[in-house]
């Protein structure tokens, strides 16, 4: 038995997220089908985490077990031959049998892309969140400091979600501007469901002046989902990198 680790890039526009579902097409299902065609085996792909419908990835990581004798570095090519154009394996390598893409992850980097212009771009509608009002980047940047560190992010998760703890650690947050795009780049140990998208929605509130940057601290301390901004739409979110030792 061998354990193969793969890094995947995908356009999530036409998929109902990562995890296999009974009545919807997902990234996991397409990968497993491609692997079955390439190896002749029923293969279960273990992802580093789920991405929701229409969310994209530049660096999703997964692993699978196989008895195939395909050289590790050739799995990338063997799988890609069976994949549609909106999914690509960019790297394949053999790892120890105890490696687990989800449980061994030490951190993740996400990017949320905002298209800030009066007019919506047809070419970018599936890859960014269109915000008409001009955003105050300086105020948004001031707000980022309140998110850094280990905190209870209950205000930034799906309401009524059952979790053991809402405490998460954010390592860094940066806001980059390249008109008309604004990127929110976040690195952390792990994230609650929709956490990055709710943070993005709250920062848009700050950028439009609906709330002041310093109010973010009170929103975090309030531990109440109703205090934070809306959940920004999924198409602006990208899983960029998963970190391991």
Secondary structure, 3 states (H helix, E strand, C coil): CEEEEEEEEECHHHCCCCCCCCCCCCHHHHHHHHHHHHHCCCCCCEECCCCCCCCEEEEEEEEEEECCCCCHHHHHHHHHCCCCCCEEEEEEEEECCCCCCCCCCCEEEEEEEEEECCCCCCCCCCCCEEECCCCCHHHHHHHHCCCCEEEECHHHCCCCCCCCCCEEEEEEEEEEEECCEEEEEEEECCCCCCHHHHHHHHHHHHHHCCCCCCHHHHHHHHCCHHHCCCCCCHHHEEEEEEECC
